[in-house]
């Protein structure tokens, strides 16, 4: 019996020895077979690591002097690793107290996750650092109080984890919000820029995510690889100018009862937008309130996204075209009889008055529709519309913000253009333009005939290197002589009528505008768009301001509601931009 058992054991030992030898042989074969060894190493590598995408920090946005307008802050995702949970009650109660989450919903999510295969559940996101510090303190206090306890129901926050990530933050809240836009989340939860600069430069601000292979064994993870942050932007916006223009606009809306308003401030020599104030505005840190603030068809930025009939400010283009073509001269006289017929339509002055003999300054100063309609007939259809096209009417300005509208300029050949449009277009009726289009086009008069492309990004910072935005000329719709002559006419017009737009100590050029608001039944609403455009100092323009008040209630006239707003805005600009009065500057130049 013992011998039989011995033989059995001996056979088993022999089999095991042969098996061990075969395994050893196979291992040796793999060691010396480079192809098989490489295959195994690749397979082992694949199982030991997993691909992870690392997203860079979004680039920051500054004003022209380095004030932060859009940055990033660390927030946390609060979740639970289900296998580590010891006491769901403690987790639900703590998150109810600290984060205000519903106790029953949290406990349900922890004890009965939506998926039976779930190993991790997200309970909250975008939790600020202060709340996380408080949760950590709760965890520490619980550990200290229960360290000696063996009760299975003892309080425990085991399984609760906090995962940091970046969230867009806007330290100035609603300041320049219509320019900046905001960063929200798409349907898949990815950060994406909406409106303004955030949308226009979304790809550059977001940077390039990098996919890396990370060890699955936490002990082998040394550090998360860093990737270069997205491009940062320096805007042409001046924070102080922007804040003042928003305050001026808000006061104007309150005093006039206007439904909305817009103020655009740009440098006519470079096209840099120094401020763009409009309504309504949104606290960008609460971007989810967008639908509550921008109701129905309200555009995010009226300055670039809402075209309107501008009225008499448009006469600047008509007179510029006529002077440039030589159809009229500043001293050309026109006998105003109070009415003119163009294309079978009778056109009257704003007050239905008869103004008698007028030169071109008088036509602008008194804003005579009849005179400007006559001027348009002297230019002729074949030249008038090419001039307007050259000024950018009906075309995108190319401003570097998302959401720009082109407006509408009907031209001969369009199905809805009529000969009478030549007359009505001359004073800004039957044509639609955005405030920025108007400002950019009229800026050519202030800039010796050169029209600049308006822009809001002054420079980009990429990998620590700053790249400046070079000013670009959009065109030269009129000559320098024409621009100078028209500027003189517009400056004298304001002075001779003692306009409320004037600024003490500074020579200003400008033009008012009042436009009836069309309805499906014609111009029958009795409401108006009141506008004013002005720039200065005339001898060395540093700023151009375009103002639009929609449906003012205190007065329908641009000269009464919009012109004083320009004076207020310009009075602040000369201080903020450090522009000495004309007399002091001339004395300085003469030294």
Secondary structure, DSSP 4 states (H G I P E B T S, - for coil): -HHHHHHHHHHHHHHHHHHHHHHHHHHHHHHH-HHHHHHHHHHHHHHHEEEEEEPPPPPPEE-TTS-EEEEEEEEEEEEEEGGG-S-HHHHHHHHHHHH---HHHHHHHHHS-SSTT-SEEEEEEEE-HHHHHHHHHHHHHHHHHHTT---TTS---TTEEEEEEEEEE-TTTTTTHHHH-EEEE-TTS-EEEESHHHHHTHHHHH---EEEEEESSGGG---PPP-PPPPEEEES--HHHHHHHHHHHHHHHHHH--SEEEEEEE-TTT-BEEEEEESS---GGGGGGHHHHS-TT--S-HHHH--B--GGGGHHHHHHHHHHHTS--TT-EEEE-SEEEETTEEEE-TTS---EEEEHHHHHHTT-HHHHHHHHHHH-HHHHHHHHHHTTTTS----SSBT----B---TTSTT--THHHHHHTTT-S-BB-HHHHHHHHHHHHTTTPEEPPBSEEEEEETTEEEEPPP-EEE--S-HHHHHHHHHHHHHHHHHTT-TT-BTTB-EEEEEEEEEPPBTTBS-S--EEEEEEEEE-TTS--EEEEEEEES-SS-S-HHHHTHHHHHHHHHHHHHHTT---HHHHHHHHH-
